[in-house]
């Protein structure tokens, strides 16, 4: 008989009111797995399950729940119980939760939270959104360089339970300026009377509170750290960022770039939890802009209406030319945007990028034109001059598309805009206009129409 999954077991225990067995079942589960099961329950079942949770697990499970579920649970709890949950959350998780909640609920929670929790949350709320200061946690173990190893271990025992991590401890001087780090393993193997200042690692890699979260993710990727210290403008230690927060940042930034590249205004809500009206608002502005810009192609067609009436066969190849140009531009733009986001490409590399894309475009254009020329003569059986016009335009369209696709994102980054904005939809519209102008210009001169 196939073993039932956790969700089925939890539902059955709830339905049969075996609450003691349910508590024991959840005590053996991982907090993230419990939260995942709770998301599939009804609101009433979710609230009941959360109340049955062992008290030691409640805050951990709460941190993994979706924001809507967190708000529902907080609303259904007494002020004292809600404050207890907030007090047991890591400060950065508590801050993220409160930022999403209505002001009246935030006031109710903070009113009953401990003074230390209120201080930590207010400290994090001072920093701009998406900055290192706004995502850091203030729960860490800091040591003084004058401490002995014995003193340091005693402090870790005292502070470690409430800290995000104790694998790395951060060493500060008398003015709280970050001067070094020391790994827990070095403390365990060092003599108890050794001075921290003598065994610490002095070459510290740190982040600034005002650093953008994208740059934070790049720093983690570069150095392969599981945690990094955050300092203020005076290099005083104010918090740390751990790798679990960076994973969330990378997912958030990747989603945002994908939405921008698809001409959608970014949203921080999951798709199924975004209302129809909000989804409409995200998509409508760019659709309007692209529709207006696409009218230029209609104007060009009207301008060359006489030429098309004399050589109607030219109309049949307009979609292919426009689509191929748009695809070529999209390939270049996605590659460059990705390079910019990973810091592999800078503004100073512009001419290198253009030269490389020109050669790639030339080779792609030649192969596409050659294949198309054979197809036009053997399958479509059109005159050689018309086939030549189509193929020459194809080469020019690919060259123009690759040039626009590689330069616009770099230019946008240089001007302080998000390169993802200069992605496929915008570039495609621009390439369509250029392709049509080139197409009719070549046709007019070669076919004398």
HELIX and SHEET records of a PDB file:
HELIX    1   1 UNK A    6  UNK A   15  1                                  10    
HELIX    2   2 UNK A   19  UNK A   27  1                                   9    
HELIX    3   3 UNK A   31  UNK A   39  1                                   9    
HELIX    4   4 UNK A   43  UNK A   52  1                                  10    
HELIX    5   5 UNK A   55  UNK A   64  1                                  10    
HELIX    6   6 UNK A   67  UNK A   75  1                                   9    
HELIX    7   7 UNK A   79  UNK A   88  1                                  10    
HELIX    8   8 UNK A   91  UNK A  100  1                                  10    
HELIX    9   9 UNK A  103  UNK A  112  1                                  10    
HELIX   10  10 UNK A  115  UNK A  125  1                                  11    
HELIX   11  11 UNK A  132  UNK A  135  1                                   4    
HELIX   12  12 UNK A  149  UNK A  159  1                                  11    
HELIX   13  13 UNK A  160  UNK A  162  5                                   3    
HELIX   14  14 UNK A  184  UNK A  189  1                                   6    
HELIX   15  15 UNK A  196  UNK A  199  1                                   4    
HELIX   16  16 UNK A  213  UNK A  223  1                                  11    
HELIX   17  17 UNK A  243  UNK A  261  1                                  19    
HELIX   18  18 UNK A  271  UNK A  273  5                                   3    
HELIX   19  19 UNK A  276  UNK A  303  1                                  28    
HELIX   20  20 UNK A  305  UNK A  310  1                                   6    
HELIX   21  21 UNK A  312  UNK A  317  5                                   6    
HELIX   22  22 UNK A  318  UNK A  341  1                                  24    
HELIX   23  23 UNK A  347  UNK A  349  5                                   3    
HELIX   24  24 UNK A  350  UNK A  375  1                                  26    
HELIX   25  25 UNK A  376  UNK A  380  3                                   5    
HELIX   26  26 UNK A  384  UNK A  414  1                                  31    
HELIX   27  27 UNK A  419  UNK A  422  5                                   4    
HELIX   28  28 UNK A  424  UNK A  447  1                                  24    
SHEET    1   A 3 UNK A 142  UNK A 144  0                                        
SHEET    2   A 3 UNK A 168  UNK A 172  1                                        
SHEET    3   A 3 UNK A 178  UNK A 183 -1                                        
SHEET    1   B 3 UNK A 206  UNK A 208  0                                        
SHEET    2   B 3 UNK A 227  UNK A 231  1                                        
SHEET    3   B 3 UNK A 237  UNK A 242 -1                                        
END                                                                             
